[in-house]
Amino acid sequence: MRSSTMMYGAILMLVAGCGGGGGGGSSPAAPAAPAAPAASGGGSSGGGTPATGNVALKAGFSGSSTPSAATASTRTQALATANALRREAGLPASIDIAEQPLSNASSLNHAGFQVKRNLDLSHYESTDGNSAGPADTGNPVYSAIGLRDRAKFVNGGSDIAGTYSYYEVISSIGGAPSIRFLWNTVYHRVPFMRNEVQHGGFGDRAAAVAMYPITFAAGPYDFATLDLTAGPKTQTLSYWPKNGGTGIERQFSTDSEAPDPLSVGNPNQTPHTPNQDICGPPLHLIFPTSKNWSSLTVSMTGPGSANVPVFVLAGSDGGTVLPTGADTVDQFLDPGEVFVLPKVKLAANTLYTVSIGGSTTATPAEVLSPVVWSFTTGP
């Protein structure tokens, strides 16, 4: 059971060139009392025809009032926060996520849809919140069921130019603070850490209320929605936290994400990880390769070089062979990607050191010499 003080999340990923949607999920129904930050991430290719007379925004917000300076500032701050974190993880400034008016429109559309629906966080504009559910054309901010079709809706029926995949992440809190919350997760951080993500847009409750000429009821969630587009781009070695990073979060509630990254019910993991909610902050490394890991060597130490036990989640291209040194193969992660989750909440204001190395199934094997770095937790 998830209490009303928890954060929630889910993630999907969609390749634009294929007709099908991805896996993933949505958060539970919103509690009666205002909740602490919740989050959700993803996308889909679900169908649906725009409702007659709907007020969903077109590219450039045509047919609606100009976004307020406050709304524009919030969008700018949100993407600036994401780009600052990307740079700390080693991604070059030359590939910062650029603001995309089409993605702004689709993000704001879907944020408005959720605010009007005023229930759970969902990536699907259907009556039941599922990809195969009936289109919720009764919602005046409906545009299409799935992410890809919503992106095409704001672009006159075509995919956004240069895009081969779409991502969407959603947080219960609004504005720029939603980005840091999304970052301190497993699956929600994934698109932000990938070089291929090049453009994005942002919308939330405040923006939707300011933009749409309809009445919205008060609710516990702000539905900050980021729609991100990806195109061809070579991945570079990146990892989080950065070496010398300070003020790093001490813990992460794995129950806040769907799929839950530590759960026997996670359908994307082989073998399943055990059920555990509170752990340390997600540590993350991406090694540029198209091959799966064959082995991983991971360690984490704290004060006095004491060992910190961890879970190791290894990415895959669809294979399920467990690399030596990993706890699970996770299909939501790419080849060369690995998450390290400390099994315990970390101590406050404490220095920790991480080492991640490994080799791939390539012939001859690609070898990642151990990457060793340190960071300090916050209070």
C-alpha positions as CSV (number, residue, x, y, z in Angstrom):
1,M,0.0,0.0,0.0
2,R,1.3,3.4,-0.9
3,S,0.6,6.2,1.5
4,S,-0.4,9.7,0.5
5,T,3.0,11.0,1.5
6,M,4.9,9.0,-1.1
7,M,6.1,10.0,-4.5
8,Y,4.9,8.0,-7.5
9,G,6.3,7.4,-10.9
10,A,6.2,5.3,-14.1
11,I,8.1,5.3,-17.3
12,L,7.6,4.3,-20.9
13,M,9.7,4.6,-24.0
14,L,8.6,4.7,-27.6
15,V,10.4,4.3,-30.9
16,A,8.7,6.6,-33.4
17,G,9.2,4.3,-36.4
18,C,7.2,1.4,-35.0
19,G,3.5,1.1,-34.6
20,G,3.4,-0.4,-31.1
21,G,3.6,1.1,-27.7
22,G,6.1,0.4,-24.9
23,G,5.7,-1.2,-21.5
24,G,5.2,0.7,-18.3
25,G,2.5,1.9,-16.1
26,S,0.9,4.7,-14.2
27,S,0.7,5.7,-10.6
28,P,-2.2,4.7,-8.3
29,A,-5.2,7.0,-7.8
30,A,-4.5,10.3,-6.2
31,P,-5.2,10.3,-2.5
32,A,-7.9,12.5,-1.0
33,A,-5.4,14.7,0.8
34,P,-2.6,16.6,-1.1
35,A,0.3,14.2,-1.7
36,A,4.0,14.8,-1.5
37,P,5.8,14.9,-4.9
38,A,4.8,12.1,-7.3
39,A,6.2,11.4,-10.6
40,S,5.6,9.4,-13.7
41,G,7.5,9.0,-17.0
42,G,6.9,7.6,-20.4
43,G,5.1,7.6,-23.7
44,S,3.1,5.4,-26.1
45,S,1.8,5.1,-29.6
46,G,-1.8,4.6,-28.6
47,G,-4.3,5.9,-31.1
48,G,-7.2,8.3,-30.9
49,T,-8.8,11.0,-33.0
50,P,-8.9,14.6,-31.6
51,A,-12.2,15.4,-30.1
52,T,-14.4,17.8,-32.0
53,G,-14.1,21.3,-30.6
54,N,-11.4,20.5,-28.1
55,V,-9.1,23.3,-26.9
56,A,-5.8,21.4,-27.1
57,L,-3.0,23.7,-28.2
58,K,-1.4,23.5,-31.7
59,A,2.2,24.3,-32.4
60,G,3.2,27.7,-31.1
61,F,0.0,27.8,-29.0
62,S,-2.0,29.1,-32.0
63,G,-5.6,29.9,-31.2
64,S,-4.9,30.5,-27.5
65,S,-3.5,33.4,-25.5
66,T,0.2,33.9,-25.4
67,P,1.9,32.0,-22.4
68,S,2.5,34.3,-19.5
69,A,6.1,35.4,-18.7
70,A,5.9,33.3,-15.5
71,T,4.9,30.2,-17.6
72,A,7.7,30.8,-20.0
73,S,10.2,31.3,-17.2
74,T,9.1,28.0,-15.5
75,R,9.7,26.1,-18.8
76,T,13.1,27.7,-19.1
77,Q,14.1,26.9,-15.5
78,A,13.0,23.3,-15.8
79,L,15.1,22.6,-18.9
80,A,18.0,24.5,-17.5
81,T,17.9,22.3,-14.3
82,A,17.8,19.2,-16.5
83,N,20.8,20.4,-18.6
84,A,22.8,21.4,-15.5
85,L,22.4,17.8,-14.2
86,R,23.3,16.3,-17.6
87,R,26.5,18.3,-17.6
88,E,27.4,17.2,-14.1
89,A,26.9,13.6,-15.4
90,G,29.5,14.2,-18.1
91,L,27.2,15.0,-21.1
92,P,28.7,17.9,-23.2
93,A,27.0,21.3,-23.2
94,S,26.9,21.0,-27.0
95,I,24.0,18.6,-26.7
96,D,21.9,20.4,-24.0
97,I,18.2,19.7,-24.4
98,A,16.8,22.5,-26.5
99,E,13.3,23.9,-25.9
100,Q,11.0,22.6,-28.7
101,P,7.7,24.6,-29.2
102,L,6.0,21.4,-30.5
103,S,7.0,19.5,-27.4
104,N,5.9,22.4,-25.2
105,A,2.5,22.2,-26.9
106,S,2.2,18.4,-26.4
107,S,3.5,18.6,-22.8
108,L,1.0,21.4,-22.0
109,N,-1.8,19.5,-23.7
110,H,-1.2,16.4,-21.7
111,A,-0.7,18.3,-18.4
112,G,-4.0,20.0,-19.0
113,F,-5.7,16.7,-19.8
114,Q,-4.5,15.3,-16.5
115,V,-5.5,18.3,-14.5
116,K,-9.0,18.2,-16.0
117,R,-9.2,14.5,-15.3
118,N,-7.8,15.2,-11.8
119,L,-7.1,11.6,-10.9
120,D,-3.8,9.6,-11.2
121,L,-0.7,10.4,-13.2
122,S,-1.1,8.7,-16.6
123,H,0.6,8.6,-20.0
124,Y,-2.6,7.7,-21.8
125,E,-5.6,9.9,-22.6
126,S,-8.1,7.1,-22.2
127,T,-11.1,6.8,-19.9
128,D,-9.3,4.1,-17.9
129,G,-5.8,5.5,-18.1
130,N,-4.5,2.5,-20.1
131,S,-3.1,2.3,-23.6
132,A,-5.9,0.2,-24.9
133,G,-8.7,2.0,-23.1
134,P,-11.4,4.0,-24.9
135,A,-10.3,7.5,-25.9
136,D,-11.4,10.1,-23.4
137,T,-12.9,12.5,-25.9
138,G,-15.2,13.9,-23.2
139,N,-12.2,15.6,-21.7
140,P,-11.9,19.0,-23.5
141,V,-8.1,18.9,-23.5
142,Y,-8.0,15.5,-25.1
143,S,-5.7,15.2,-28.2
144,A,-4.8,11.5,-28.6
145,I,-4.4,8.5,-26.4
146,G,-0.7,7.9,-26.8
147,L,2.5,10.0,-26.7
148,R,3.4,9.6,-30.3
149,D,0.0,10.5,-31.6
150,R,-0.1,13.5,-29.2
151,A,3.2,14.7,-30.7
152,K,1.8,14.2,-34.2
153,F,-1.4,16.0,-33.2
154,V,0.5,19.3,-32.5
155,N,2.5,18.8,-35.7
156,G,-0.3,18.5,-38.2
157,G,-0.3,14.7,-38.2
158,S,3.4,14.1,-38.8
159,D,6.2,13.0,-36.5
160,I,8.4,15.8,-35.2
161,A,11.3,16.2,-37.6
162,G,14.4,14.4,-36.7
163,T,12.8,12.3,-34.1
164,Y,13.1,8.5,-33.9
165,S,11.9,8.0,-30.4
166,Y,9.8,9.9,-27.8
167,Y,10.0,10.0,-24.0
168,E,7.6,11.4,-21.4
169,V,8.1,11.9,-17.7
170,I,5.5,13.3,-15.3
171,S,5.8,14.6,-11.7
172,S,3.2,15.4,-9.2
173,I,5.0,18.6,-8.2
174,G,5.2,21.4,-10.6
175,G,7.9,23.8,-12.0
176,A,11.6,23.3,-12.0
177,P,11.7,21.4,-8.6
178,S,10.1,18.5,-10.4
179,I,13.3,17.9,-12.3
180,R,15.5,17.2,-9.3
181,F,12.8,14.8,-8.0
182,L,12.7,13.0,-11.3
183,W,16.5,12.8,-11.4
184,N,16.7,11.0,-8.0
185,T,15.0,7.9,-9.5
186,V,16.0,5.0,-11.7
187,Y,13.8,4.9,-14.8
188,H,12.9,8.6,-14.8
189,R,16.5,9.6,-15.0
190,V,17.2,7.4,-18.0
191,P,16.1,9.8,-20.8
192,F,17.9,12.7,-19.2
193,M,21.2,10.8,-19.2
194,R,21.0,9.7,-22.8
195,N,22.8,11.8,-25.5
196,E,20.1,11.0,-28.0
197,V,17.6,13.2,-26.2
198,Q,18.0,16.6,-27.9
199,H,14.7,18.5,-27.5
200,G,12.0,18.8,-24.9
201,G,9.0,20.8,-23.7
202,F,7.3,21.3,-20.4
203,G,3.8,22.0,-19.0
204,D,2.1,21.7,-15.6
205,R,-1.0,22.6,-13.7
206,A,-0.2,26.3,-13.3
207,A,0.5,26.6,-17.1
208,A,-2.7,24.7,-18.0
209,V,-4.9,26.8,-15.7
210,A,-3.4,29.9,-17.2
211,M,-3.8,28.8,-20.8
212,Y,-7.1,26.9,-21.2
213,P,-10.5,28.7,-21.2
214,I,-12.1,26.0,-19.1
215,T,-12.6,25.4,-15.4
216,F,-10.2,23.1,-13.5
217,A,-11.0,21.6,-10.1
218,A,-8.4,21.9,-7.3
219,G,-6.4,18.7,-6.8
220,P,-3.3,17.2,-5.1
221,Y,-1.1,16.9,-8.1
222,D,0.6,19.6,-10.3
223,F,1.2,17.1,-13.2
224,A,4.5,18.6,-14.4
225,T,4.9,16.9,-17.8
226,L,8.0,16.8,-19.9
227,D,7.8,15.4,-23.5
228,L,11.3,14.7,-24.9
229,T,12.4,13.8,-28.4
230,A,15.4,11.7,-29.4
231,G,17.4,11.5,-32.6
232,P,20.7,9.9,-33.8
233,K,23.5,10.8,-31.4
234,T,26.5,8.8,-30.2
235,Q,26.5,8.0,-26.5
236,T,29.4,9.1,-24.4
237,L,30.6,7.8,-21.1
238,S,28.6,9.4,-18.4
239,Y,27.9,8.7,-14.7
240,W,26.1,10.2,-11.7
241,P,26.9,11.6,-9.2
242,K,29.8,13.5,-10.6
243,N,33.2,13.1,-9.0
244,G,33.3,15.4,-6.1
245,G,29.6,16.0,-6.1
246,T,28.1,17.3,-2.8
247,G,24.7,17.5,-1.3
248,I,23.7,14.2,-2.9
249,E,20.4,12.6,-1.8
250,R,20.7,10.0,0.9
251,Q,17.9,7.8,0.0
252,F,15.4,6.8,-2.7
253,S,11.9,5.1,-2.3
254,T,11.8,2.5,-5.0
255,D,8.1,2.1,-4.4
256,S,7.7,5.5,-5.9
257,E,8.3,4.2,-9.4
258,A,6.3,1.9,-11.7
259,P,7.8,-0.4,-12.6
260,D,9.3,-0.6,-9.1
261,P,13.1,-1.1,-9.7
262,L,13.3,-3.3,-6.6
263,S,10.4,-5.7,-6.8
264,V,9.6,-9.3,-7.5
265,G,6.8,-7.9,-9.7
266,N,8.9,-5.9,-12.1
267,P,8.2,-7.5,-15.5
268,N,11.3,-6.1,-17.1
269,Q,13.9,-7.8,-14.8
270,T,15.5,-11.3,-15.0
271,P,15.8,-12.5,-12.4
272,H,13.6,-10.4,-10.2
273,T,15.1,-8.3,-7.5
274,P,13.7,-8.6,-4.0
275,N,11.0,-6.3,-2.6
276,Q,12.6,-3.4,-0.9
277,D,11.4,0.2,-0.7
278,I,14.0,2.5,0.9
279,C,17.5,2.3,-0.4
280,G,20.4,4.7,-1.1
281,P,20.4,7.2,-4.1
282,P,20.5,5.6,-7.6
283,L,24.1,5.6,-8.9
284,H,24.2,5.4,-12.7
285,L,26.8,4.8,-15.4
286,I,26.4,4.5,-19.2
287,F,29.3,3.0,-21.2
288,P,29.0,3.6,-24.9
289,T,28.4,0.2,-26.5
290,S,25.8,-1.7,-28.4
291,K,26.7,-5.0,-26.7
292,N,25.5,-6.4,-23.5
293,W,27.5,-6.7,-20.3
294,S,29.3,-10.1,-19.8
295,S,30.7,-9.1,-16.4
296,L,30.6,-6.2,-14.0
297,T,32.8,-5.4,-11.1
298,V,31.1,-3.0,-8.7
299,S,32.1,-1.8,-5.3
300,M,31.1,1.0,-2.9
301,T,32.8,2.1,0.3
302,G,32.0,4.6,3.0
303,P,33.8,5.8,6.1
304,G,36.9,3.8,7.0
305,S,36.6,2.1,3.6
306,A,33.8,0.0,5.0
307,N,31.9,-1.9,2.2
308,V,28.4,-0.7,1.3
309,P,26.2,-3.5,0.0
310,V,24.5,-2.7,-3.3
311,F,22.1,-4.0,-5.9
312,V,23.4,-4.0,-9.5
313,L,21.0,-3.6,-12.4
314,A,22.5,-4.2,-15.8
315,G,21.1,-3.0,-19.1
316,S,20.4,-5.3,-22.1
317,D,19.3,-5.3,-25.8
318,G,16.6,-7.9,-25.0
319,G,18.9,-10.8,-23.8
320,T,18.4,-12.2,-20.3
321,V,21.8,-13.7,-19.7
322,L,22.9,-12.4,-16.3
323,P,26.4,-10.8,-16.3
324,T,28.8,-11.8,-13.6
325,G,28.6,-9.3,-10.8
326,A,25.0,-8.2,-11.6
327,D,21.8,-8.9,-9.6
328,T,19.4,-8.6,-12.6
329,V,19.1,-7.8,-16.3
330,D,16.8,-4.9,-16.7
331,Q,15.1,-4.4,-20.1
332,F,14.4,-0.8,-19.5
333,L,18.1,-0.1,-19.5
334,D,20.3,0.0,-22.6
335,P,23.4,-2.1,-23.3
336,G,26.3,-0.6,-21.4
337,E,23.9,1.0,-18.8
338,V,24.1,0.1,-15.2
339,F,22.4,1.3,-12.0
340,V,23.9,0.7,-8.6
341,L,21.4,1.0,-5.7
342,P,22.9,1.0,-2.1
343,K,20.9,-1.5,0.0
344,V,20.8,1.0,2.9
345,K,20.0,4.7,3.3
346,L,23.3,6.6,3.3
347,A,24.7,8.6,6.2
348,A,24.4,12.3,6.3
349,N,27.3,14.6,5.1
350,T,29.4,11.5,4.4
351,L,32.0,10.8,1.7
352,Y,31.4,7.6,-0.4
353,T,33.5,6.1,-3.2
354,V,32.2,4.0,-6.1
355,S,34.0,1.8,-8.6
356,I,32.4,0.4,-11.7
357,G,34.2,-1.7,-14.3
358,G,33.3,-4.5,-16.7
359,S,33.4,-6.1,-20.1
360,T,30.9,-6.7,-22.9
361,T,30.0,-9.7,-25.1
362,A,31.7,-8.1,-28.1
363,T,34.5,-10.1,-29.8
364,P,37.0,-9.1,-28.8
365,A,35.5,-7.9,-25.6
366,E,35.1,-4.2,-25.0
367,V,36.6,-3.4,-21.6
368,L,35.5,-0.6,-19.3
369,S,38.5,0.1,-17.0
370,P,37.2,0.8,-13.5
371,V,35.7,4.2,-13.2
372,V,36.3,5.4,-9.6
373,W,34.7,8.5,-8.2
374,S,33.6,9.9,-4.8
375,F,30.7,12.1,-3.7
376,T,29.4,13.5,-0.4
377,T,25.8,13.2,0.8
378,G,23.7,16.0,2.0
379,P,22.2,16.5,5.5
